[in-house]
Amino acid sequence: MEDLSLNGMLYPEKVFSISKEEKTELMIKELNSLHAHHYQNCPEYRKIIDAKEGGLKEYSSIESFPYISVRLFKLLNLKSVKDDEIFKTVTSSGTSGNVSKIYLDKDLAALQSKTLLTIMQNFVGTRRLPMLLCESNALVKNKASFSARSAGAIGFSFLGRKHTYLLNEDMVLDESALDEFFNQFKDEEIILFGFTFMLYKFFIKELVNKGKTYPFKKVYVIHGGGWKKLQAEAVSNDEFKFMLKKIFPDVSVHNFYGMAEQTGSIYVECECGHLHTPAYSDVIIRDPVTFKEVENGKSGLVQVVSLLPKSYPGFNILTEDLGIVEGDDLCPCGRHGRFFRVLGRAKKSEVRGCSDTFEGK
């Protein structure tokens, strides 16, 4: 049998090829280990488990593990390492200073980066391509504390080379930098990264309104977050892709779903429009009233499960998002693993998202 461990799955060719049986065995084994680790090292997590489960136990199915609400990361400092082991703190967006704080040690920071690259290389290939970022370079200067937005930009930047940041500090598109980049790399494949709302407002709308086209050999667009604001402008996923096609004649667009509370564990949209779970992550959909798991095809709250978080207890989180599982191992794209769709935020939930940290005029 192949290496049945997290490290054994950290290769682009394996991240979506593990069978459902192997994945389930891996997940249950590693989740029990993470559950015990956080119970022993995070006092707040231990109190939650004692109250909910009556103490430390082992579990035999992924859906039976106790989960915690994503909102708890805004209310408590949840960490399973000593203060002097904290290498980096990531903060989510929020209103009135109400943010999550995620504590990473060096090992987890490195693992998250490697995992993010492994997942994305399955969609864009393993070679590092010239890269455009719909961001300001000023965003990434602080190396010890990151917003979810800056952490995302830095994490994805490792996919590419010859990085060009397209926005100045006033969030205005630098078209001269874009033109210079095109003149240098017009005969090559490139990557464009941006958070959805910012990419739409500061890049796509600007260029489409001016009728500008950049016929690179091929463009891989990676974007995520901020769909709520786009929906307010009546821009659908299909319209977003259609407008990008006007700018880039040969474009492959990959939306991703992720959050600060599980940085590195992302779910990427394939060529068929489905968000996919990699070998070391999974999703469960729960009824908003009973919190019982619902069958495929029915909507409910999205629960995200990841084998990565060890320095903080963020491995099993019930989000405030609604979604639907559309299938298991049957996607026409050929990737294994559960695939799903996110419908939006549940009613009366706080609006949250990487790109919502910027309130542009």
Secondary structure as a PSIPRED ss2 file (coil, helix, strand):
# PSIPRED VFORMAT (PSIPRED V4.0)

   1 M C   1.000  0.000  0.000
   2 E C   1.000  0.000  0.000
   3 D C   1.000  0.000  0.000
   4 L C   1.000  0.000  0.000
   5 S C   1.000  0.000  0.000
   6 L C   1.000  0.000  0.000
   7 N H   0.000  1.000  0.000
   8 G H   0.000  1.000  0.000
   9 M H   0.000  1.000  0.000
  10 L C   1.000  0.000  0.000
  11 Y C   1.000  0.000  0.000
  12 P C   1.000  0.000  0.000
  13 E C   1.000  0.000  0.000
  14 K C   1.000  0.000  0.000
  15 V C   1.000  0.000  0.000
  16 F C   1.000  0.000  0.000
  17 S C   1.000  0.000  0.000
  18 I C   1.000  0.000  0.000
  19 S C   1.000  0.000  0.000
  20 K H   0.000  1.000  0.000
  21 E H   0.000  1.000  0.000
  22 E H   0.000  1.000  0.000
  23 K H   0.000  1.000  0.000
  24 T H   0.000  1.000  0.000
  25 E H   0.000  1.000  0.000
  26 L H   0.000  1.000  0.000
  27 M H   0.000  1.000  0.000
  28 I H   0.000  1.000  0.000
  29 K H   0.000  1.000  0.000
  30 E H   0.000  1.000  0.000
  31 L H   0.000  1.000  0.000
  32 N H   0.000  1.000  0.000
  33 S H   0.000  1.000  0.000
  34 L H   0.000  1.000  0.000
  35 H H   0.000  1.000  0.000
  36 A H   0.000  1.000  0.000
  37 H H   0.000  1.000  0.000
  38 H H   0.000  1.000  0.000
  39 Y H   0.000  1.000  0.000
  40 Q H   0.000  1.000  0.000
  41 N H   0.000  1.000  0.000
  42 C C   1.000  0.000  0.000
  43 P H   0.000  1.000  0.000
  44 E H   0.000  1.000  0.000
  45 Y H   0.000  1.000  0.000
  46 R H   0.000  1.000  0.000
  47 K H   0.000  1.000  0.000
  48 I H   0.000  1.000  0.000
  49 I H   0.000  1.000  0.000
  50 D H   0.000  1.000  0.000
  51 A H   0.000  1.000  0.000
  52 K H   0.000  1.000  0.000
  53 E H   0.000  1.000  0.000
  54 G C   1.000  0.000  0.000
  55 G C   1.000  0.000  0.000
  56 L C   1.000  0.000  0.000
  57 K C   1.000  0.000  0.000
  58 E C   1.000  0.000  0.000
  59 Y C   1.000  0.000  0.000
  60 S C   1.000  0.000  0.000
  61 S C   1.000  0.000  0.000
  62 I H   0.000  1.000  0.000
  63 E H   0.000  1.000  0.000
  64 S H   0.000  1.000  0.000
  65 F C   1.000  0.000  0.000
  66 P C   1.000  0.000  0.000
  67 Y C   1.000  0.000  0.000
  68 I E   0.000  0.000  1.000
  69 S E   0.000  0.000  1.000
  70 V C   1.000  0.000  0.000
  71 R C   1.000  0.000  0.000
  72 L H   0.000  1.000  0.000
  73 F H   0.000  1.000  0.000
  74 K H   0.000  1.000  0.000
  75 L H   0.000  1.000  0.000
  76 L C   1.000  0.000  0.000
  77 N C   1.000  0.000  0.000
  78 L C   1.000  0.000  0.000
  79 K C   1.000  0.000  0.000
  80 S C   1.000  0.000  0.000
  81 V C   1.000  0.000  0.000
  82 K C   1.000  0.000  0.000
  83 D H   0.000  1.000  0.000
  84 D H   0.000  1.000  0.000
  85 E H   0.000  1.000  0.000
  86 I C   1.000  0.000  0.000
  87 F C   1.000  0.000  0.000
  88 K E   0.000  0.000  1.000
  89 T E   0.000  0.000  1.000
  90 V E   0.000  0.000  1.000
  91 T E   0.000  0.000  1.000
  92 S C   1.000  0.000  0.000
  93 S C   1.000  0.000  0.000
  94 G C   1.000  0.000  0.000
  95 T C   1.000  0.000  0.000
  96 S C   1.000  0.000  0.000
  97 G C   1.000  0.000  0.000
  98 N C   1.000  0.000  0.000
  99 V C   1.000  0.000  0.000
 100 S C   1.000  0.000  0.000
 101 K E   0.000  0.000  1.000
 102 I E   0.000  0.000  1.000
 103 Y E   0.000  0.000  1.000
 104 L E   0.000  0.000  1.000
 105 D C   1.000  0.000  0.000
 106 K H   0.000  1.000  0.000
 107 D H   0.000  1.000  0.000
 108 L H   0.000  1.000  0.000
 109 A H   0.000  1.000  0.000
 110 A H   0.000  1.000  0.000
 111 L H   0.000  1.000  0.000
 112 Q H   0.000  1.000  0.000
 113 S H   0.000  1.000  0.000
 114 K H   0.000  1.000  0.000
 115 T H   0.000  1.000  0.000
 116 L H   0.000  1.000  0.000
 117 L H   0.000  1.000  0.000
 118 T H   0.000  1.000  0.000
 119 I H   0.000  1.000  0.000
 120 M H   0.000  1.000  0.000
 121 Q H   0.000  1.000  0.000
 122 N H   0.000  1.000  0.000
 123 F H   0.000  1.000  0.000
 124 V H   0.000  1.000  0.000
 125 G C   1.000  0.000  0.000
 126 T C   1.000  0.000  0.000
 127 R C   1.000  0.000  0.000
 128 R C   1.000  0.000  0.000
 129 L E   0.000  0.000  1.000
 130 P E   0.000  0.000  1.000
 131 M E   0.000  0.000  1.000
 132 L E   0.000  0.000  1.000
 133 L E   0.000  0.000  1.000
 134 C E   0.000  0.000  1.000
 135 E E   0.000  0.000  1.000
 136 S E   0.000  0.000  1.000
 137 N H   0.000  1.000  0.000
 138 A H   0.000  1.000  0.000
 139 L H   0.000  1.000  0.000
 140 V H   0.000  1.000  0.000
 141 K C   1.000  0.000  0.000
 142 N C   1.000  0.000  0.000
 143 K C   1.000  0.000  0.000
 144 A C   1.000  0.000  0.000
 145 S E   0.000  0.000  1.000
 146 F E   0.000  0.000  1.000
 147 S E   0.000  0.000  1.000
 148 A H   0.000  1.000  0.000
 149 R H   0.000  1.000  0.000
 150 S H   0.000  1.000  0.000
 151 A H   0.000  1.000  0.000
 152 G H   0.000  1.000  0.000
 153 A H   0.000  1.000  0.000
 154 I H   0.000  1.000  0.000
 155 G H   0.000  1.000  0.000
 156 F H   0.000  1.000  0.000
 157 S H   0.000  1.000  0.000
 158 F C   1.000  0.000  0.000
 159 L C   1.000  0.000  0.000
 160 G E   0.000  0.000  1.000
 161 R E   0.000  0.000  1.000
 162 K E   0.000  0.000  1.000
 163 H E   0.000  0.000  1.000
 164 T E   0.000  0.000  1.000
 165 Y E   0.000  0.000  1.000
 166 L E   0.000  0.000  1.000
 167 L E   0.000  0.000  1.000
 168 N C   1.000  0.000  0.000
 169 E C   1.000  0.000  0.000
 170 D C   1.000  0.000  0.000
 171 M C   1.000  0.000  0.000
 172 V C   1.000  0.000  0.000
 173 L E   0.000  0.000  1.000
 174 D C   1.000  0.000  0.000
 175 E H   0.000  1.000  0.000
 176 S H   0.000  1.000  0.000
 177 A H   0.000  1.000  0.000
 178 L H   0.000  1.000  0.000
 179 D H   0.000  1.000  0.000
 180 E H   0.000  1.000  0.000
 181 F H   0.000  1.000  0.000
 182 F H   0.000  1.000  0.000
 183 N H   0.000  1.000  0.000
 184 Q H   0.000  1.000  0.000
 185 F H   0.000  1.000  0.000
 186 K C   1.000  0.000  0.000
 187 D C   1.000  0.000  0.000
 188 E C   1.000  0.000  0.000
 189 E E   0.000  0.000  1.000
 190 I E   0.000  0.000  1.000
 191 I E   0.000  0.000  1.000
 192 L E   0.000  0.000  1.000
 193 F E   0.000  0.000  1.000
 194 G E   0.000  0.000  1.000
 195 F E   0.000  0.000  1.000
 196 T H   0.000  1.000  0.000
 197 F H   0.000  1.000  0.000
 198 M H   0.000  1.000  0.000
 199 L H   0.000  1.000  0.000
 200 Y H   0.000  1.000  0.000
 201 K H   0.000  1.000  0.000
 202 F H   0.000  1.000  0.000
 203 F H   0.000  1.000  0.000
 204 I H   0.000  1.000  0.000
 205 K H   0.000  1.000  0.000
 206 E H   0.000  1.000  0.000
 207 L H   0.000  1.000  0.000
 208 V H   0.000  1.000  0.000
 209 N H   0.000  1.000  0.000
 210 K H   0.000  1.000  0.000
 211 G C   1.000  0.000  0.000
 212 K C   1.000  0.000  0.000
 213 T C   1.000  0.000  0.000
 214 Y C   1.000  0.000  0.000
 215 P C   1.000  0.000  0.000
 216 F C   1.000  0.000  0.000
 217 K C   1.000  0.000  0.000
 218 K E   0.000  0.000  1.000
 219 V E   0.000  0.000  1.000
 220 Y E   0.000  0.000  1.000
 221 V E   0.000  0.000  1.000
 222 I E   0.000  0.000  1.000
 223 H E   0.000  0.000  1.000
 224 G E   0.000  0.000  1.000
 225 G C   1.000  0.000  0.000
 226 G C   1.000  0.000  0.000
 227 W H   0.000  1.000  0.000
 228 K H   0.000  1.000  0.000
 229 K H   0.000  1.000  0.000
 230 L H   0.000  1.000  0.000
 231 Q H   0.000  1.000  0.000
 232 A H   0.000  1.000  0.000
 233 E C   1.000  0.000  0.000
 234 A C   1.000  0.000  0.000
 235 V C   1.000  0.000  0.000
 236 S C   1.000  0.000  0.000
 237 N H   0.000  1.000  0.000
 238 D H   0.000  1.000  0.000
 239 E H   0.000  1.000  0.000
 240 F H   0.000  1.000  0.000
 241 K H   0.000  1.000  0.000
 242 F H   0.000  1.000  0.000
 243 M H   0.000  1.000  0.000
 244 L H   0.000  1.000  0.000
 245 K H   0.000  1.000  0.000
 246 K H   0.000  1.000  0.000
 247 I H   0.000  1.000  0.000
 248 F C   1.000  0.000  0.000
 249 P C   1.000  0.000  0.000
 250 D C   1.000  0.000  0.000
 251 V E   0.000  0.000  1.000
 252 S E   0.000  0.000  1.000
 253 V E   0.000  0.000  1.000
 254 H E   0.000  0.000  1.000
 255 N E   0.000  0.000  1.000
 256 F E   0.000  0.000  1.000
 257 Y E   0.000  0.000  1.000
 258 G C   1.000  0.000  0.000
 259 M C   1.000  0.000  0.000
 260 A H   0.000  1.000  0.000
 261 E H   0.000  1.000  0.000
 262 Q H   0.000  1.000  0.000
 263 T C   1.000  0.000  0.000
 264 G C   1.000  0.000  0.000
 265 S C   1.000  0.000  0.000
 266 I C   1.000  0.000  0.000
 267 Y E   0.000  0.000  1.000
 268 V E   0.000  0.000  1.000
 269 E E   0.000  0.000  1.000
 270 C C   1.000  0.000  0.000
 271 E C   1.000  0.000  0.000
 272 C C   1.000  0.000  0.000
 273 G C   1.000  0.000  0.000
 274 H C   1.000  0.000  0.000
 275 L E   0.000  0.000  1.000
 276 H E   0.000  0.000  1.000
 277 T C   1.000  0.000  0.000
 278 P C   1.000  0.000  0.000
 279 A C   1.000  0.000  0.000
 280 Y C   1.000  0.000  0.000
 281 S E   0.000  0.000  1.000
 282 D E   0.000  0.000  1.000
 283 V E   0.000  0.000  1.000
 284 I E   0.000  0.000  1.000
 285 I E   0.000  0.000  1.000
 286 R E   0.000  0.000  1.000
 287 D C   1.000  0.000  0.000
 288 P C   1.000  0.000  0.000
 289 V C   1.000  0.000  0.000
 290 T C   1.000  0.000  0.000
 291 F C   1.000  0.000  0.000
 292 K C   1.000  0.000  0.000
 293 E E   0.000  0.000  1.000
 294 V C   1.000  0.000  0.000
 295 E C   1.000  0.000  0.000
 296 N C   1.000  0.000  0.000
 297 G C   1.000  0.000  0.000
 298 K C   1.000  0.000  0.000
 299 S E   0.000  0.000  1.000
 300 G E   0.000  0.000  1.000
 301 L E   0.000  0.000  1.000
 302 V E   0.000  0.000  1.000
 303 Q E   0.000  0.000  1.000
 304 V E   0.000  0.000  1.000
 305 V E   0.000  0.000  1.000
 306 S E   0.000  0.000  1.000
 307 L C   1.000  0.000  0.000
 308 L C   1.000  0.000  0.000
 309 P C   1.000  0.000  0.000
 310 K C   1.000  0.000  0.000
 311 S C   1.000  0.000  0.000
 312 Y C   1.000  0.000  0.000
 313 P C   1.000  0.000  0.000
 314 G C   1.000  0.000  0.000
 315 F C   1.000  0.000  0.000
 316 N E   0.000  0.000  1.000
 317 I E   0.000  0.000  1.000
 318 L E   0.000  0.000  1.000
 319 T E   0.000  0.000  1.000
 320 E E   0.000  0.000  1.000
 321 D E   0.000  0.000  1.000
 322 L E   0.000  0.000  1.000
 323 G E   0.000  0.000  1.000
 324 I E   0.000  0.000  1.000
 325 V E   0.000  0.000  1.000
 326 E E   0.000  0.000  1.000
 327 G E   0.000  0.000  1.000
 328 D E   0.000  0.000  1.000
 329 D C   1.000  0.000  0.000
 330 L C   1.000  0.000  0.000
 331 C C   1.000  0.000  0.000
 332 P C   1.000  0.000  0.000
 333 C C   1.000  0.000  0.000
 334 G C   1.000  0.000  0.000
 335 R C   1.000  0.000  0.000
 336 H C   1.000  0.000  0.000
 337 G C   1.000  0.000  0.000
 338 R E   0.000  0.000  1.000
 339 F E   0.000  0.000  1.000
 340 F E   0.000  0.000  1.000
 341 R E   0.000  0.000  1.000
 342 V E   0.000  0.000  1.000
 343 L E   0.000  0.000  1.000
 344 G E   0.000  0.000  1.000
 345 R E   0.000  0.000  1.000
 346 A C   1.000  0.000  0.000
 347 K C   1.000  0.000  0.000
 348 K C   1.000  0.000  0.000
 349 S C   1.000  0.000  0.000
 350 E C   1.000  0.000  0.000
 351 V C   1.000  0.000  0.000
 352 R C   1.000  0.000  0.000
 353 G C   1.000  0.000  0.000
 354 C H   0.000  1.000  0.000
 355 S H   0.000  1.000  0.000
 356 D H   0.000  1.000  0.000
 357 T H   0.000  1.000  0.000
 358 F C   1.000  0.000  0.000
 359 E C   1.000  0.000  0.000
 360 G C   1.000  0.000  0.000
 361 K C   1.000  0.000  0.000
